[in-house]
Amino acid sequence: MADPLTMAIGGKIIGGLFGIKAASQEARARKAMAQYNAKVARINAKAEADAIEAQSKRLVKQQREFAAQQRMSVFQRGGLVAGTDLQSLIDSAITMQMDLLEVQRQRDVAKLRGESVAQRTIYEGQLGAQVARAQGQQQFIGSLTEAAMLGMG
């Protein structure tokens, strides 16, 4: 039968090795979870951008209809597209274009926000993985130190 001191030292070393393995598995799990969460953030950002794009298409259609109604109104009154009527049409066109640019900006912001969240999530996962590995190494060193103390005692 083995010496109890040798068994205690061996147990400490084996415990430290198991701690490193567990920390490594935790690190891989944190990275995988971060990658998954980043993918979800990107999917959500794409869905938001797609919804804004659909809104943009509806807005373009409404604006075309409105512009056509304005022109018909001018022609029904027997007016020419000049003077006040022309200025009104120009102002409407400028407003419509600004609305479209704002929708495009919102779509771009949604995409950037999603990518930013994804990158931050990945970074946090990598940082968590490094912390887990460091804790595992620290635990292993602690186990070796305890084993050495038992051997000296």
C-alpha positions as CSV (number, residue, x, y, z in Angstrom):
1,M,0.0,0.0,0.0
2,A,1.2,3.5,-0.8
3,D,2.4,5.9,1.7
4,P,-0.4,8.4,2.8
5,L,1.9,11.3,2.3
6,T,2.6,10.2,-1.3
7,M,-1.1,9.8,-1.9
8,A,-1.8,13.2,-0.5
9,I,0.8,14.8,-2.7
10,G,-0.4,12.9,-5.8
11,G,-4.0,13.9,-4.9
12,K,-3.0,17.6,-4.8
13,I,-1.2,17.3,-8.2
14,I,-4.1,15.4,-9.8
15,G,-6.6,17.9,-8.4
16,G,-4.6,20.8,-9.9
17,L,-4.5,19.0,-13.3
18,F,-8.3,18.6,-13.1
19,G,-8.6,22.3,-12.2
20,I,-6.6,23.3,-15.3
21,K,-8.8,21.0,-17.5
22,A,-12.0,22.4,-16.1
23,A,-10.7,26.0,-16.6
24,S,-9.8,25.2,-20.2
25,Q,-13.3,23.8,-20.8
26,E,-14.8,26.9,-19.2
27,A,-12.7,29.1,-21.4
28,R,-13.9,27.2,-24.6
29,A,-17.5,27.4,-23.4
30,R,-17.2,31.2,-22.8
31,K,-15.7,31.7,-26.2
32,A,-18.4,29.6,-27.9
33,M,-21.2,31.4,-26.0
34,A,-19.7,34.8,-27.0
35,Q,-19.6,33.7,-30.7
36,Y,-23.2,32.6,-30.5
37,N,-24.3,35.8,-28.8
38,A,-22.4,37.8,-31.4
39,K,-24.2,35.9,-34.2
40,V,-27.6,36.6,-32.6
41,A,-26.7,40.3,-32.3
42,R,-25.8,40.4,-36.0
43,I,-29.0,38.6,-37.0
44,N,-31.0,41.1,-34.9
45,A,-29.2,44.0,-36.5
46,K,-29.9,42.6,-39.9
47,A,-33.6,42.1,-39.1
48,E,-33.8,45.7,-37.9
49,A,-32.0,47.0,-41.0
50,D,-34.4,44.9,-43.2
51,A,-37.4,46.4,-41.4
52,I,-36.1,49.9,-42.0
53,E,-35.5,49.0,-45.6
54,A,-39.1,47.8,-46.0
55,Q,-40.2,51.1,-44.4
56,S,-38.0,53.0,-46.9
57,K,-39.7,51.2,-49.8
58,R,-43.1,52.1,-48.5
59,L,-42.1,55.7,-48.0
60,V,-40.7,55.9,-51.6
61,K,-44.0,54.6,-52.9
62,Q,-46.0,57.1,-50.8
63,Q,-43.8,59.9,-51.9
64,R,-44.2,59.1,-55.5
65,E,-48.0,59.0,-55.1
66,F,-47.9,62.3,-53.2
67,A,-45.8,63.9,-55.9
68,A,-48.1,62.7,-58.6
69,Q,-51.1,64.0,-56.7
70,Q,-49.4,67.4,-56.4
71,R,-48.7,67.6,-60.2
72,M,-52.3,66.5,-60.9
73,S,-53.6,69.2,-58.6
74,V,-51.5,71.9,-60.3
75,F,-52.7,70.7,-63.8
76,Q,-56.4,70.5,-62.7
77,R,-56.2,74.1,-61.6
78,G,-54.9,74.9,-65.1
79,G,-51.6,76.1,-63.7
80,L,-48.2,75.6,-65.0
81,V,-45.4,74.1,-63.1
82,A,-43.7,77.5,-62.5
83,G,-43.6,80.1,-59.8
84,T,-45.3,79.2,-56.5
85,D,-46.3,75.8,-57.8
86,L,-42.8,75.0,-58.9
87,Q,-41.4,76.1,-55.5
88,S,-43.9,73.9,-53.7
89,L,-43.0,70.9,-55.8
90,I,-39.3,71.6,-55.2
91,D,-39.8,71.9,-51.5
92,S,-41.8,68.7,-51.4
93,A,-39.1,66.9,-53.4
94,I,-36.4,68.1,-51.0
95,T,-38.4,67.0,-48.0
96,M,-39.0,63.6,-49.5
97,Q,-35.3,63.2,-50.3
98,M,-34.3,64.2,-46.8
99,D,-36.8,61.6,-45.4
100,L,-35.2,58.9,-47.5
101,L,-31.7,59.9,-46.4
102,E,-32.8,59.7,-42.8
103,V,-34.2,56.2,-43.3
104,Q,-31.0,55.1,-44.9
105,R,-29.1,56.6,-42.0
106,Q,-31.2,54.7,-39.5
107,R,-30.6,51.5,-41.4
108,D,-26.8,52.0,-41.4
109,V,-26.9,52.9,-37.7
110,A,-28.8,49.7,-37.0
111,K,-26.2,47.6,-38.8
112,L,-23.3,49.4,-37.1
113,R,-25.0,49.0,-33.7
114,G,-25.4,45.3,-34.2
115,E,-21.8,44.8,-35.3
116,S,-20.6,46.9,-32.4
117,V,-22.6,44.7,-30.0
118,A,-21.2,41.6,-31.7
119,Q,-17.6,42.7,-31.4
120,R,-18.0,43.7,-27.8
121,T,-19.6,40.3,-27.0
122,I,-16.7,38.5,-28.7
123,Y,-14.2,40.6,-26.8
124,E,-16.0,39.9,-23.5
125,G,-16.0,36.2,-24.2
126,Q,-12.2,36.2,-25.0
127,L,-11.5,38.2,-21.8
128,G,-13.6,35.7,-19.8
129,A,-11.8,32.8,-21.4
130,Q,-8.4,34.3,-20.4
131,V,-9.6,34.9,-16.8
132,A,-10.8,31.3,-16.6
133,R,-7.4,30.0,-17.9
134,A,-5.5,32.2,-15.5
135,Q,-7.6,30.9,-12.6
136,G,-7.0,27.3,-13.6
137,Q,-3.2,28.0,-13.8
138,Q,-3.3,29.7,-10.4
139,Q,-5.2,26.7,-8.9
140,F,-2.7,24.3,-10.4
141,I,0.2,26.3,-9.0
142,G,-1.5,26.4,-5.6
143,S,-1.9,22.6,-5.7
144,L,1.7,22.2,-6.6
145,T,2.7,24.5,-3.7
146,E,0.5,22.5,-1.3
147,A,2.0,19.3,-2.5
148,A,5.5,20.6,-2.0
149,M,4.6,21.8,1.5
150,L,3.3,18.3,2.3
151,G,6.5,16.7,0.9
152,M,8.7,19.1,3.0
153,G,6.6,18.6,6.2
